Amino acid sequence: MKNPYFIYEITPRCNSNCLYCYNIWKENSSYPHGELRIVQIKELFTKLFSEVIPKRITIAGGEPLMYSDLFEVISFLRSQNIMVSIATNGTLLSEGILKKLIASGVDYFEISLVSLNSKTYERLSRNNKLPQAKKAILNIKKYKARLAVSFVINKLNFENIEDVIDFCYASSVDVLALNRFALGGRGLKYKSLLQISNFELKTVLKIANQKSKEYNFPINITIPIENCLINHNEYPFLNFGGCECGRRKWVIDPLGNLRICEQNPHILGSLFKKSFYELSGLDKIHEFKKDNLRDSCNSCKLFDFCRGGCRYTRYN
C-alpha cells in the first residue's frame, strides 16, 4: 500500500458538544474511552512507521488542542519526516498557540465553521465561541499557513452557505470542504433535526458552484456524493471525490486502534498488538466496501472513482 493517509484522533475530549458530531464514541458507552500518554504514542507510531510510511497524518479528536503533549507529538512526527495537519474547531487556537504550532511544523489546518449566524452556530455547536473560530481563521492566513474550512451541511444551516463562502473567500481560505451530514456518533440522535433532503442538498451545491465560478475559489465535496444520485456535470466548478476509506485513508482512535473511517464504529484491532498490514487485510474491510452498493454499481463506468459513495449518508 503506497503512502496511506491517517487521521489520528488523539483525544476524545472536546470543548464543544456539537449536535452533528460524528465521533463514534459519542452516545456510545460501549466504545473504549481514554487516550494514550506521550510515551505510548511514540511507541505506537514507531511500530507503525516500521511497517508503512505515510506522507501525512492529520491530528484530530475530539479537540486536539486539549491534548497536553500535542507539541511533543508533532515534533516526534516531524522528526520522522511526516507532514502534520491539525483538524480543530478553532476556538482554542489563540495567536500564540498558532505560532507555536507552525513553528513545530504544522503546515495545514482544518477548521470547522458551521455558520456565521451566531444563533445557528451556537445551536449546532452548543458553544458561543464563533468569534474565536473566526479569529483563528484570520490568524492562520495572517501567518500564511494553508487552511481548509469545513462546513457540515445540515437542515439547520444549509441556508447559510452563501455567507460562509463569501467569508472564506474574503479571508483568503485555501479551500472550502463541504461535508454532508453523516449518520454517526451523536448525529444519529439528531437525524430528524439535521438530515437534509436531496432538494436542499442540490440547493447548496448550486450556490457553491456559482460562487466557485464567480470567485475562482476551490470547493471540495469531501463526503462523496454518488453521480447516480446527483449529476456531477450540473456542478462543473465543484471538486467531487470518491470514498477512500479502507483503501488509502484510515483512522487511528485515541487508544491506538485502527478503524476504516471516522464514522465506522468497528475496531479492526490494536496497532500495538497487530501489524497495519494484517489489520488492513481483514475481511471486515471487504464487507465495508460492499456495503451501500447498488446492483448498477457493478456496471457503472464511474465506480472506480465513486466507490459507492459514503456508507453513512442516505438521501433517497
N, C-alpha and C positions, 0 to 999 in steps of 0.2 A: 504494500500500500504506500503510495508516494505522497509525502507531505500531508498527512491528515491534519485537520484543524480541530482544536479542542476548546470547549468552553469549560472553564473551571469555576464551579460555584463554591467559592472559598468559604462562605459563611451562610447559614440560614437566617441570620439576624438581619433585620431591616428597620429603618426608622419611618417607613411608610406602611400602610395597611391597605393596599390597593384592591378594589373590588375585582379587577380583572387579572390579578396576579396568577401567573401560570406555574409558579414554583410548586412542584408536585407534593411537597411536604405540607403545604397549607391545607388545612381542613383534613389532614390525613395523619392521624395519631399513630398508625402502624408503620409509617415510614421512619427509618432510623434517623434520629436527630443528633446533632453535635457538630464539631469541627475539629480539624487537626491542629496540633501545635506546629511551630515552625520547623522543628527538627524532623517531624513526621512528613511534612510537605516536601522537604528536601530529599528525604528517603524515597517518597513516592515518585517524584519526578526524576531522580537519579536512576531508578529502576526503569521507568517508562522510556527515558532517553537512551537507555542501553538497548532498547528494542526498536524504537522508532523516533525519528527526529521531526517534530512538527515545525513548520515555518513560523507559525504564530499561535499564541494562546490568548484568549480573552478571559480576563478575570471578572467574574460576575458574582451574583449572590442569589437571594438576599441583596444586601447593600455592601459591596466590597470595602467601602471606606470605613466600615465598622470593625474590620479585622485589624487587630492591634499591630501585627507584624507585617502589614501589607508591603511596606517599603523593602523589607528584607526579602520577601518572596520575589518581588520584582527584580531586585538586584541579583538574586540567585538565577532567575530565568534568563536575564540578560547576559550573565556570565557564561551561560550555555549557548549564547547566540540565538536565543529565541526572541522574536518580536512580541511585544506585550501590548494588549489593548485593555481598557477598563470600561465596563458597562455599568453605569451608575444612574441614579435618579437626579444627581447633581446638587441635591440640597445640602450636602455636607462638603461640597467642593469649594472651599474658600480659595482665595487667590494664593495664599501661602502654601496650602496643600497642593494646589495645582502646579505651582512652580517646582515643588519638591518631586512630584510625580514625573514631570517632564525631565527633570534633572536625573531621575533614577532610570530613565529610559523608556517611559511610556510614550508611544508615538501616535496613538489613536484612541479617541474617546467616543463612547456612545452614550448619549443622554436621552432619557425618556421624557417626552413632553406631550401629555395627553390633551391639553387645551391651553389656550391663552385667556380663556374666560375663568376668572378666579373661582367662581362658584362651581363650575363644571370640574375644574382641576381639583378642587377640594373634595367634591363629592366622589370622584373616581379614585383619588389617591388617599383620601381621608387624612390629608395634612394641608396646612395653609402656607406652604413654602414655595409657591410659584415664583415669587421674586428672586429667591435664592437659585432656583433652577435656571431662570432666565439670565441671571448674573453669571452663572457658571458657563453658560453657552457663550456669552460675550467675552468672558475672560479666556476661554480656550482659544478663541480666534485671535484675541489680543496677543497671545503668546505663540500664535501661528502653528498650533498643533492641529492635526487632522481631526475632524469631528463629523459624526453621523448623529442626527436626531431621529429618534424612534417615536412613531405615532401609532398607538394601538387603536384601530378603527372599531368603534362600537356604536350602539344606538344612542348613547348619551352625548357623544362628541363628534359624530360624523359631519354635522353642520358647521363645525369649527375649522374644517380642514383648510379653507382658503386663507384664514388669518394665520394659521401655523406655517403654511408655505410662504406667505409674504414675509413673516418674521424670520424664517430660516434663510431666505434669500437675502434679505436686508442685513442679516448678521454674518454673512459670508460662510454659512454652514456648507460643508463639502458635499453632503448628500442627505436626503431625507429618506428614511426607511419606513414604508407603510406596512404595518402588520395587521392582518385580520385578527379580530378577537378569537382566541383559540380556547377550546373547551378542556381546560386542565386546571389543576390546583384549586384556588378559591374561585376561579372563574366558573367552575361547574355549579357552584352555589347560586351564582347570579346570571345564569344563562338567559332566563326570560327577560331580564332587565337590559342585558348588554348585547345579545346577539342581533346583528343587523340582517336585514333582508337582502336578497340578491339585487333588488332595485336600488336600495340605499348604498350598497357597495359600488354599483355602477355609477351612482351619482358622485361618489368620492373619486373614482377613477377618472371620470370625465373632467372634473375640476382639476385634478392633479395633472392630467395630460395637457390641458390647456395652459396651465401655469408653467409646466416644464418647457413647453414650446415657447411661451412668451419670454421666460427668463433664461432659457438655455441652462436650466438647472436640473441636475440629475435626481431622479426619484426612483427608488428601487421598491419593488413589490417583494418583500423578503419572507413572507409566508406564502408559499406557492398557491396560485390560482390556476386551476386546470383550464386549458384553452377550450375544452369542450363545454365548459360551463359559462365562461365569459371569453369572448373572442378577443385575443390579444391584439389583433390587427386594428381593432377600433381605437386602440390607445397606443399609437406608434411611438410616442415620446417617453413612455414608461419602460422601465427595465424589469421584465418578468424573469423569475427564476424557477428552477425545479427543486425537488426535495433531495437534499444531500445527506440527510440523516442516515446513519448506518452505512454510509459509503465514504464520504470524505470528512464529514462532520460528526463529532462525538462529544458527549458531556461527561465530566467528572464531578461527582457530587461532593459535599463538604467533608465526607468521611473517606474519600478515595475510591468510591465505587464507580464503575463505568455504566453509563446509560446510553441509549440510542439517540435521544433528543431531549430537549428541555421539558416537553410536555409528557413524555413517556415515563410512567412511574416504575416500570420494571427494571430492577437492578440485574445487570448481566453478571456481575461478580466484582470482587475486590481486586484492584490493581496491585495491592500489596501481596495477594496470595496467588494470582494467576497472571499470565502474560497478556499484554494487549492483543496479540495475535490470536491467542487461544479464545479470549472473550469475544473478539470481533468476528470470529468464525462460527459462533453458536447458531443453532437452528432458529432460535428466537428472532434473530435478525432477518432471516429469510421470511419468517412469518410476518414480521412487521412490514417488510417491503411489499408483501402480497395484500396486506390489509388495505381496504378502501378502493381497490382496483375494480373497474367495471369490465364487463366482457369485451367492450370496444377497445380497452387499453391494449390488448394483445395485438391488434392490427393497426393501432394508431401510429402514424409516422412521427409523431411528436413525443412518443413515450420516453425515449432516451433522454429527452430534455425535461419533461414534466415529472416523470416517475410516479404518476398518480396523484400528485398534489399533496397537501398536508393531511395527515391522518387525524388531526384534531380539530378540523373545521368542517362543518356540514351546512351547505347552503343549497336548498332544494327549490 
